[in-house]
Amino acid sequence: MRTFLYNFARIVVGPFARPFVPTIIKGRENFPAEGKVIVCANHLGISDAIRLVIHNRRQIFFMSKSELFENKALAWLLRSLGCFPVQRGKRDVNAIDHGGEVLKRGDPMGIFIEGTRSRDGSFGQPKAGAVMIAHANNAPILPVCITPVGSPLPRMFHKVVLSYGELIPPEKLGIEKGTGAEYRNACRMVMGKIQAMRERDLKEMKS
């Protein structure tokens, strides 16, 4: 399912935006052509979501910080693009339920695993939201790594490598009882996949 504004932005605005957010795509074949999936990426800047949107045919419904929805006009725009709010720092049941509804429709849900942007390009502490929703909805996680080219932290016009890793089936997360320890271990596992892609991509840049 695609929203009207998302279609407009991708088809009409996308071609004009691409030169301003240069992106090298790796592992595109790992993005499922259909079915529910949680797109789980590290977060460097506002252009991350733009790059993910214009380089995918499927609409990704992003979980976004609730502060962005305080302005009515911006809230309308974000919701029209398929975004939905989450209150950071707490277990936001409404956001978790909404994410589940997206997955039940068979759509991709997008989430930045660190919960906030990196200030220096390094990885932050992963949050449990992605693995909790994956476990609750029996959904696979698609790890995504965004790596700047030639700079530790990209700006809007900076080139990055956007790598899609192999799908992580929900049963591989190691969550059985839904304990805090299981969620933390699953978070570290997903983050480890993203970090491994960063190491690989940096090594390939140097070779």
Secondary structure per residue as TSV (DSSP state, phi and psi in degrees):
chain	resnum	aa	ss	phi	psi
A	1	M	-	360.0	134.6
A	2	R	-	-124.0	141.6
A	3	T	-	-80.6	156.2
A	4	F	H	-59.0	-46.7
A	5	L	H	-66.9	-34.3
A	6	Y	H	-63.1	-46.3
A	7	N	H	-57.8	-44.9
A	8	F	H	-62.0	-46.4
A	9	A	I	-63.2	-42.6
A	10	R	I	-71.7	-42.7
A	11	I	I	-81.5	-41.3
A	12	V	I	-92.8	-47.7
A	13	V	I	-82.9	-33.2
A	14	G	H	-50.3	-51.2
A	15	P	H	-60.1	-31.3
A	16	F	H	-79.1	-28.0
A	17	A	H	-80.1	-28.7
A	18	R	G	-53.3	-44.5
A	19	P	G	-63.8	-21.9
A	20	F	G	-89.9	-12.5
A	21	V	S	-130.7	66.7
A	22	P	-	-58.7	130.6
A	23	T	E	-140.4	131.5
A	24	I	E	-98.8	121.6
A	25	I	E	-98.7	133.1
A	26	K	E	-129.0	142.2
A	27	G	-	71.4	26.7
A	28	R	G	-55.9	-31.4
A	29	E	G	-65.3	-15.7
A	30	N	G	-78.8	-12.8
A	31	F	S	-80.4	116.6
A	32	P	-	-59.4	139.7
A	33	A	S	-73.8	-19.6
A	34	E	S	-157.3	167.2
A	35	G	S	89.9	164.3
A	36	K	-	-69.6	142.3
A	37	V	E	-162.5	145.4
A	38	I	E	-103.8	113.6
A	39	V	E	-84.8	111.0
A	40	C	E	-117.6	108.9
A	41	A	E	-123.6	158.3
A	42	N	-	-75.3	167.7
A	43	H	-	-132.9	118.8
A	44	L	-	-112.2	-31.2
A	45	G	S	-173.2	177.6
A	46	I	T	-63.2	-23.8
A	47	S	H	-75.9	-10.8
A	48	D	H	-58.0	-51.0
A	49	A	H	-64.5	-37.9
A	50	I	H	-60.7	-45.2
A	51	R	H	-63.2	-42.3
A	52	L	H	-65.2	-35.7
A	53	V	H	-70.4	-50.9
A	54	I	H	-76.5	-11.8
A	55	H	T	-107.9	15.8
A	56	N	-	-132.7	138.2
A	57	R	S	-75.6	-32.2
A	58	R	S	-84.0	142.5
A	59	Q	-	-76.2	131.2
A	60	I	-	-100.6	126.2
A	61	F	E	-94.9	105.2
A	62	F	E	-86.6	136.9
A	63	M	E	-81.8	122.5
A	64	S	E	-127.7	151.2
A	65	K	E	-60.2	140.4
A	66	S	G	-63.8	-25.2
A	67	E	G	-59.1	-29.5
A	68	L	G	-68.8	-18.3
A	69	F	G	-96.2	5.1
A	70	E	S	-72.5	-30.6
A	71	N	S	-85.2	124.9
A	72	K	H	-61.9	-41.8
A	73	A	H	-66.1	-44.4
A	74	L	H	-66.9	-38.0
A	75	A	H	-61.0	-43.4
A	76	W	H	-60.5	-43.7
A	77	L	H	-63.0	-47.1
A	78	L	H	-63.9	-44.2
A	79	R	H	-65.1	-36.0
A	80	S	H	-66.8	-24.2
A	81	L	T	-90.6	0.3
A	82	G	T	97.1	4.4
A	83	C	-	-80.1	154.7
A	84	F	E	-141.2	149.1
A	85	P	E	-82.7	151.6
A	86	V	E	-136.7	137.1
A	87	Q	-	-86.8	114.9
A	88	R	T	-74.7	151.2
A	89	G	T	84.7	4.1
A	90	K	S	-148.6	164.3
A	91	R	-	-82.0	95.2
A	92	D	-	-84.6	97.8
A	93	V	H	-62.8	-38.9
A	94	N	H	-62.5	-42.3
A	95	A	H	-66.7	-41.0
A	96	I	H	-63.2	-42.5
A	97	D	H	-64.9	-41.1
A	98	H	H	-64.6	-41.9
A	99	G	H	-58.9	-39.0
A	100	G	H	-64.0	-37.1
A	101	E	H	-65.1	-39.9
A	102	V	H	-59.4	-46.0
A	103	L	H	-68.2	-37.9
A	104	K	H	-63.7	-28.5
A	105	R	T	-73.1	-14.2
A	106	G	T	89.2	20.7
A	107	D	-	-101.4	158.6
A	108	P	E	-77.3	136.9
A	109	M	E	-110.1	135.0
A	110	G	E	-106.8	138.9
A	111	I	E	-149.2	139.9
A	112	F	E	-95.1	115.2
A	113	I	T	-62.6	-26.2
A	114	E	T	-83.5	-13.1
A	115	G	S	80.9	-10.7
A	116	T	S	-158.4	167.0
A	117	R	-	-76.0	147.0
A	118	S	-	-77.1	137.7
A	119	R	S	-85.3	-22.5
A	120	D	S	-128.0	7.1
A	121	G	S	92.0	-12.0
A	122	S	S	-80.6	167.5
A	123	F	-	-81.3	142.0
A	124	G	-	-98.6	-175.8
A	125	Q	-	-73.4	125.2
A	126	P	-	-70.7	145.3
A	127	K	-	-100.7	159.6
A	128	A	S	-84.8	-6.5
A	129	G	H	-53.2	-46.4
A	130	A	H	-62.5	-46.6
A	131	V	H	-73.6	-31.1
A	132	M	H	-63.9	-45.6
A	133	I	H	-68.7	-38.2
A	134	A	H	-61.3	-45.2
A	135	H	H	-65.6	-44.5
A	136	A	H	-65.9	-27.8
A	137	N	H	-115.9	10.6
A	138	N	T	50.4	47.9
A	139	A	-	-112.2	142.3
A	140	P	-	-76.3	154.8
A	141	I	E	-108.6	132.3
A	142	L	E	-103.7	104.1
A	143	P	E	-72.4	136.1
A	144	V	E	-129.8	132.3
A	145	C	E	-117.5	128.0
A	146	I	E	-108.3	117.7
A	147	T	E	-122.7	123.2
A	148	P	E	-67.7	148.9
A	149	V	S	-101.9	114.1
A	150	G	S	79.3	9.4
A	151	S	S	-157.1	144.2
A	152	P	S	-69.0	-27.0
A	153	L	S	-140.0	117.6
A	154	P	-	-79.5	149.8
A	155	R	-	-99.4	-175.8
A	156	M	T	-54.5	-40.3
A	157	F	T	-96.4	10.1
A	158	H	-	-83.7	146.0
A	159	K	-	-77.9	139.0
A	160	V	E	-134.1	161.2
A	161	V	E	-100.5	125.8
A	162	L	E	-111.2	108.2
A	163	S	E	-110.5	130.0
A	164	Y	E	-97.9	126.0
A	165	G	-	-88.5	-174.7
A	166	E	-	-76.0	144.3
A	167	L	-	-58.4	140.6
A	168	I	B	-105.8	107.0
A	169	P	-	-63.3	150.2
A	170	P	G	-58.3	-32.8
A	171	E	G	-70.2	-16.1
A	172	K	G	-84.9	-5.8
A	173	L	G	-75.9	-17.4
A	174	G	-	74.6	26.5
A	175	I	-	-103.0	117.4
A	176	E	S	-117.9	-48.1
A	177	K	S	-101.7	-8.0
A	178	G	-	73.1	33.1
A	179	T	-	-82.3	162.1
A	180	G	H	-59.7	-38.6
A	181	A	H	-63.7	-40.9
A	182	E	H	-64.9	-42.1
A	183	Y	H	-64.5	-41.3
A	184	R	H	-64.3	-42.1
A	185	N	H	-64.5	-39.9
A	186	A	H	-65.6	-40.5
A	187	C	H	-58.6	-47.4
A	188	R	H	-63.6	-35.7
A	189	M	H	-65.2	-46.0
A	190	V	H	-63.6	-44.7
A	191	M	H	-63.2	-34.9
A	192	G	H	-62.6	-37.4
A	193	K	H	-63.7	-41.5
A	194	I	H	-66.8	-43.1
A	195	Q	H	-63.3	-37.5
A	196	A	H	-64.2	-37.1
A	197	M	H	-67.0	-37.4
A	198	R	H	-60.9	-47.0
A	199	E	H	-61.2	-43.0
A	200	R	H	-63.1	-46.8
A	201	D	H	-67.1	-38.1
A	202	L	H	-65.4	-39.0
A	203	K	H	-65.4	-39.6
A	204	E	H	-68.3	-31.8
A	205	M	H	-65.3	-34.2
A	206	K	H	-81.3	-21.1
A	207	S	-	-82.6	360.0
